[in-house]
Amino acid sequence: MTFLRIGAVLFATFVLTACGGSPIGGSPTSPTNTGTLAVMLKDKPSDDARAALVTFSGVTAHRDGGDSVSLPFADGKATRTCDLKKLVGVEDFLGTGPLEPGHYTQLRLTVSSATLNFGNPSSGPPCAATIAPPAGGNLVIDVSPRTVILNGEFDVTANQTTTITLDFDAEQSILRTADGIYRMTPVVRIVGVR
């Protein structure tokens, strides 16, 4: 097996802000002691693919001694697809949602599908509820496991901002087998908490 040489990096920045007004993509009636979690995506150039579509179906945070909290995607949709090639030098929202103050021990990111296109770029924005794959030459990638568990402790304090940066290493995540099948085993790590 050889690694597919795609140098894509996915940064998910988790931003918690006080709810004084309307949170980004959220409800203006959120409780005053919660923050808003905003997941931002960013990418760097890759050498081969013209489009690298990744569809996410879940982002959760696990509170110490409590339950996991699902964070809604931007605009309240059930999924969010991002073309990593269009996130070069820009950021776009993956999802936002309220998060109670406390100590958190884990993040989970669920990738439901991935598609590469080596001939054509996608049309439309970098991220949306759905993005149609470009015409011709699409390679659907088998994703396993679909849920990435990121163990890392962080605290959320009311009326303060906590930012968590995740690195999604596409070069290590995507590989091509000897029989020409592409597979994705997501390699994601926490690279910063502030």
Helices and strands as residue ranges (DSSP letters): E 2-3, E 9-18, E 35-41, E 51-63, E 68-70, G 74-76, E 80-83, G 84-87, E 92-99, E 102-117, E 127-128, E 138-143, E 147-156, E 163-169, H 170-173, E 174-176, E 182-184, E 188-193
